[in-house]
Amino acid sequence: MGAASAAAACTTPVITVGKGHAMYGLIGKMTVQPGKREELTKLLLDGVAAMPGCLSYIVANDPIDANLLGITEAWESKDAHAASLSLPFVRDAITKARPLITSMSTVAETAPRGGHGLVRS
């Protein structure tokens, strides 16, 4: 199936941010304790759908390094992202995840403009 056919087959809406409504994005990476990547992935993904203002939250395995995860996030706003960090289930996940993480870094802060799969909550 070609790219055009694949795109036409998808039904998730495409959104574009209007003037004055900047989304907020983050691209990060986490290095995890050996053998703990799947456990950390589960912690990061549990409850994602319940985060108000989160448009996209993707956790991806690095195909080469078995101890590396990539995280790509899109939020309705920077404030929505900041507010998510005070949610009880997010605080609990952070507490449980910390011992599994050996290092983490923000690769980039972004200002998403739109795209396939971004759905406003």
C-alpha positions as CSV (number, residue, x, y, z in Angstrom):
1,M,0.0,0.0,0.0
2,G,1.4,3.4,-1.0
3,A,1.7,6.4,1.3
4,A,-1.3,8.1,-0.3
5,S,-3.4,4.9,0.1
6,A,-2.4,4.4,3.7
7,A,-3.2,8.0,4.5
8,A,-6.6,7.8,2.9
9,A,-7.4,4.6,4.8
10,C,-6.8,6.2,8.2
11,T,-9.8,7.7,9.9
12,T,-8.2,9.6,12.8
13,P,-8.8,13.3,12.4
14,V,-6.1,15.8,11.4
15,I,-6.0,19.0,13.3
16,T,-4.2,22.2,12.7
17,V,-3.8,24.8,15.4
18,G,-5.4,28.2,14.7
19,K,-3.6,31.5,15.2
20,G,-3.0,32.2,18.9
21,H,-3.6,28.6,20.0
22,A,-0.1,27.2,20.2
23,M,0.2,23.6,21.2
24,Y,3.2,22.5,23.3
25,G,5.4,19.5,22.6
26,L,8.3,17.6,24.2
27,I,10.6,15.1,22.8
28,G,12.6,13.2,25.4
29,K,14.6,10.1,26.1
30,M,15.0,7.9,29.1
31,T,17.7,5.4,29.8
32,V,16.4,2.6,32.1
33,Q,17.9,0.0,34.4
34,P,18.8,-3.1,32.4
35,G,15.8,-5.3,31.8
36,K,13.3,-2.7,33.1
37,R,12.2,-1.1,29.8
38,E,8.9,-2.9,29.6
39,E,8.1,-2.2,33.2
40,L,8.8,1.5,32.8
41,T,6.8,1.6,29.5
42,K,3.8,0.2,31.3
43,L,4.1,2.8,34.1
44,L,4.4,5.6,31.5
45,L,1.4,4.4,29.5
46,D,-1.0,3.6,32.3
47,G,-3.6,6.4,32.6
48,V,-2.3,8.4,29.6
49,A,-5.9,8.8,28.3
50,A,-7.0,10.5,31.5
51,M,-4.5,13.4,31.2
52,P,-6.5,16.5,30.4
53,G,-5.0,18.5,27.6
54,C,-2.8,15.6,26.3
55,L,-3.2,15.3,22.6
56,S,-0.6,12.7,22.0
57,Y,1.8,10.7,24.3
58,I,4.0,8.1,22.5
59,V,6.5,5.9,24.2
60,A,8.8,4.1,21.8
61,N,11.6,1.5,22.2
62,D,14.9,2.4,20.7
63,P,15.6,-0.4,18.1
64,I,19.3,-0.6,19.0
65,D,19.6,0.1,22.7
66,A,17.5,-2.2,24.8
67,N,17.7,0.3,27.7
68,L,16.5,3.4,25.9
69,L,13.0,4.8,25.5
70,G,11.9,7.8,23.4
71,I,8.9,9.9,24.5
72,T,7.1,12.3,22.2
73,E,4.3,14.4,23.7
74,A,1.8,17.0,22.3
75,W,-0.3,19.1,24.6
76,E,-3.0,21.7,24.1
77,S,-0.7,24.1,25.9
78,K,2.4,24.4,28.1
79,D,0.1,25.0,31.1
80,A,-1.8,21.7,30.4
81,H,1.5,19.9,30.5
82,A,2.5,21.6,33.7
83,A,-0.9,20.8,35.3
84,S,-0.6,17.1,34.4
85,L,2.5,16.8,36.7
86,S,0.3,17.5,39.7
87,L,-2.3,14.9,39.0
88,P,-2.2,12.2,41.8
89,F,-1.9,9.2,39.3
90,V,0.9,11.0,37.5
91,R,2.7,11.8,40.8
92,D,2.3,8.1,41.7
93,A,3.7,6.9,38.4
94,I,6.7,9.3,38.7
95,T,7.4,7.9,42.2
96,K,7.3,4.3,40.9
97,A,9.3,5.1,37.7
98,R,12.2,7.0,39.3
99,P,14.1,3.9,40.5
100,L,13.9,2.4,37.0
101,I,15.4,5.4,35.2
102,T,19.2,5.9,35.1
103,S,19.0,9.1,33.1
104,M,16.6,11.3,31.2
105,S,16.8,14.3,29.0
106,T,14.7,16.6,27.0
107,V,15.8,16.4,23.4
108,A,13.6,19.3,22.4
109,E,10.6,21.5,23.3
110,T,8.4,21.9,20.3
111,A,5.4,23.9,19.1
112,P,3.3,21.4,17.1
113,R,1.3,22.8,14.2
114,G,-1.0,19.8,13.6
115,G,-0.8,16.4,12.1
116,H,-2.5,13.0,11.9
117,G,-3.7,11.6,15.1
118,L,-3.7,14.8,17.2
119,V,-7.2,15.0,18.7
120,R,-8.3,17.8,21.0
121,S,-9.8,16.5,24.3
